[in-house]
Amino acid sequence: MAWDFSTEPEFQAKLDWVEQFCKEEVEPLEYVFPYAVRSPDPKVKAYVRGLQQQVKDQGLWALFLDEELGGPGFGQLKLGLINEILGRYPSAPQMFGAAAPDTGNMEMLAAYGTEEQKARWLQPLLDQEIFSAYSMTEPQGGSDPNLFRTFATRDGDEWVINGEKWFTSAGRVADILFVMCTNGMFVVPRNTPGVEIQPEPRNHNHIIYNEVRVPLDHLLGPGDGAKVLAQRRLGGGRIHHAMRTIAQCNLAFDMMCERALSRESHGKIIAEHQMVQEKIADSYAQIRMLRLFVLETAWKIDNTSTAEARTDIAAVKYTMAKVLRDVSFNALHILGSLGTTDLTPIQAMYAAAPTMGIADGVDEVHKATVARRVLKEYRPHEGYWPTEYFPAKREAAWKKMQPKLDADPELAASAENYKKYFAKRG
Ligand SMILES: Cc1cc2nc3c(=O)[nH]c(=O)nc-3n(C[C@H](O)[C@H](O)[C@H](O)COP(=O)(O)OP(=O)(O)OC[C@H]3O[C@@H](n4cnc5c(N)ncnc54)[C@H](O)[C@@H]3O)c2cc1C
């Protein structure tokens, strides 16, 4: 019997360490030095490095990378359990060397980079000496990669990139940009002439690539491989988002339960009102279902591959977005007016929930993928009636049992009686 939902004690000890480290060290840092990991202040930097060394000493650095790609090789299931903790603290992924968009870019480099490319970019990214961004979406089309136009032309020993990208997260502060062209994925240092970062939006940047010249060895993977690299990057990223979303849902749930037990209205604590109980019960079940689905998908990836688990990864993606929307709404509602302010995490969580249904591919596209892939396993029925049409099934059953009935007249008589009785009942 292989089904088992328990965690082995050695790994539970790691999880306990992560939990305590995040609570004791990471969370206070967020309040005193927000965005500390990216701070240019040498004092803050040194403090962060000290904390990160503790993570490294625990063997928990860059845990998203498989062993063959140079990481600790925990696999997705264990990573899921760790991310369930990290996702509660905004800066924890960076503190553990496992924050997007760097993670996906590192995964592409680890999987497709030459040894020279890995030495030049992967190691410094792993060490957080540099940071990266990912330029894929274009102003004229995001969901449909066939609409992308950014293109690299070969000119002697250089590639010349022309195009326009939209919503490159943290592009403004990245050292290198991974630019998806119609003919390949290119690594472009941000300070290369022709990389024109537009003033708006501030955080997810609109970038014009205007005659941007990079050496030939800045092409990552094969020239026709951009979509394959993008899939590799996004497949892993989506499940990591889902793992951290469970943490966000748990945080919202803890807040709603605590508040429900703390407020009184119309003669009772609000937790005793049935409509409040319904929100708590529904949220509880939704989080449990999401968690099982995410962990099962992670387990499938570990036992097959991201490509083979694609249907479930896509389904997890839109399911997590919905659960986060529902649970954060319930929490906000139960917190009442306080929930609508920026004095707790809940308002921002709810406001950001629709983002989860857009980033890394909109819900509709993932739903279409799931339906298309699931339908491949089915065939149309023959004739007028579906397989489960009762009259046809009944007729087939009689035909199948006829030899037994012929051999046993008493059984045949019983069958006739049953037939008459049920015909009468209608
Ligand atoms: C927080 C955040 C961070 C992001 N970071 C990055 C990044 O770092 N790099 C990057 O390149 N991009 C990034 N993106 C962009 C993201 O990849 C795109 O937003 C996404 O692919 C959707 O593209 P779009 O925004 O152009 O929406 P559109 O493609 O214009 O879609 C808009 C709407 O049209 C409908 N729609 C579209 N296609 C279909 C369909 N096939 N069937 C049914 N309905 C459809 C849906 O209702 C959809 O929501 C980020 C986005 C967000 C929100």
The ligand as a MOL file (V3000), in Angstrom:
LIG
                    3D

  0  0  0     0  0            999 V3000
M  V30 BEGIN CTAB
M  V30 COUNTS 53 58 0 0 0
M  V30 BEGIN ATOM
M  V30 1 C 2.0120 40.1170 -11.9620 0
M  V30 2 C 2.3900 39.7700 -13.3690 0
M  V30 3 C 3.7170 39.5370 -13.6750 0
M  V30 4 C 4.0920 39.2550 -14.9790 0
M  V30 5 N 5.4220 39.0870 -15.2600 0
M  V30 6 C 5.8080 38.9020 -16.5280 0
M  V30 7 C 7.2000 38.7970 -16.8430 0
M  V30 8 O 8.0710 38.8720 -15.9730 0
M  V30 9 N 7.5520 38.6550 -18.1420 0
M  V30 10 C 6.6330 38.5860 -19.1370 0
M  V30 11 O 7.0180 38.4380 -20.2740 0
M  V30 12 N 5.2970 38.6770 -18.8730 0
M  V30 13 C 4.8660 38.8410 -17.6000 0
M  V30 14 N 3.5320 38.9650 -17.3090 0
M  V30 15 C 2.5730 38.9990 -18.3900 0
M  V30 16 C 1.7500 37.7380 -18.5240 0
M  V30 17 O 2.5220 36.7100 -19.0640 0
M  V30 18 C 0.5360 38.1120 -19.3950 0
M  V30 19 O -0.2260 39.0480 -18.6610 0
M  V30 20 C -0.3280 36.9220 -19.7640 0
M  V30 21 O 0.3680 36.0460 -20.6110 0
M  V30 22 C -1.5980 37.4080 -20.4560 0
M  V30 23 O -1.3210 38.2670 -21.5100 0
M  V30 24 P -2.0470 39.6940 -21.5880 0
M  V30 25 O -1.8770 40.3900 -20.3070 0
M  V30 26 O -1.5480 40.3710 -22.8170 0
M  V30 27 O -3.5930 39.3680 -21.7370 0
M  V30 28 P -4.3620 39.0250 -23.0770 0
M  V30 29 O -3.6440 37.9770 -23.8400 0
M  V30 30 O -4.6870 40.3050 -23.7780 0
M  V30 31 O -5.6890 38.4000 -22.4770 0
M  V30 32 C -6.6660 39.2380 -21.8630 0
M  V30 33 C -7.9360 38.4480 -21.6570 0
M  V30 34 O -8.4290 37.9450 -22.9080 0
M  V30 35 C -9.0710 36.7040 -22.7180 0
M  V30 36 N -8.3590 35.6600 -23.4930 0
M  V30 37 C -7.1080 35.7160 -24.0250 0
M  V30 38 N -6.8210 34.5960 -24.6700 0
M  V30 39 C -7.9160 33.7930 -24.5700 0
M  V30 40 C -8.2380 32.4810 -25.0300 0
M  V30 41 N -7.3730 31.7690 -25.7620 0
M  V30 42 N -9.4600 31.9830 -24.6950 0
M  V30 43 C -10.3540 32.6990 -23.9650 0
M  V30 44 N -10.0880 33.9400 -23.5190 0
M  V30 45 C -8.8960 34.4790 -23.8130 0
M  V30 46 C -8.9720 36.4070 -21.2100 0
M  V30 47 O -10.1400 36.8690 -20.5780 0
M  V30 48 C -7.7550 37.2030 -20.7890 0
M  V30 49 O -7.7320 37.4610 -19.4050 0
M  V30 50 C 3.1190 39.1910 -16.0030 0
M  V30 51 C 1.7700 39.4040 -15.6870 0
M  V30 52 C 1.3920 39.6940 -14.3940 0
M  V30 53 C -0.0570 39.9450 -14.0970 0
M  V30 END ATOM
M  V30 BEGIN BOND
M  V30 1 1 1 2
M  V30 2 1 2 3
M  V30 3 2 2 52
M  V30 4 2 3 4
M  V30 5 1 4 5
M  V30 6 1 4 50
M  V30 7 2 5 6
M  V30 8 1 6 7
M  V30 9 1 6 13
M  V30 10 2 7 8
M  V30 11 1 7 9
M  V30 12 1 9 10
M  V30 13 2 10 11
M  V30 14 1 10 12
M  V30 15 2 12 13
M  V30 16 1 13 14
M  V30 17 1 14 15
M  V30 18 1 14 50
M  V30 19 1 15 16
M  V30 20 1 16 17
M  V30 21 1 16 18
M  V30 22 1 18 19
M  V30 23 1 18 20
M  V30 24 1 20 21
M  V30 25 1 20 22
M  V30 26 1 22 23
M  V30 27 1 23 24
M  V30 28 2 24 25
M  V30 29 1 24 26
M  V30 30 1 24 27
M  V30 31 1 27 28
M  V30 32 2 28 29
M  V30 33 1 28 30
M  V30 34 1 28 31
M  V30 35 1 31 32
M  V30 36 1 32 33
M  V30 37 1 33 34
M  V30 38 1 33 48
M  V30 39 1 34 35
M  V30 40 1 35 36
M  V30 41 1 35 46
M  V30 42 1 36 37
M  V30 43 1 36 45
M  V30 44 2 37 38
M  V30 45 1 38 39
M  V30 46 1 39 40
M  V30 47 2 39 45
M  V30 48 1 40 41
M  V30 49 2 40 42
M  V30 50 1 42 43
M  V30 51 2 43 44
M  V30 52 1 44 45
M  V30 53 1 46 47
M  V30 54 1 46 48
M  V30 55 1 48 49
M  V30 56 2 50 51
M  V30 57 1 51 52
M  V30 58 1 52 53
M  V30 END BOND
M  V30 END CTAB
M  END
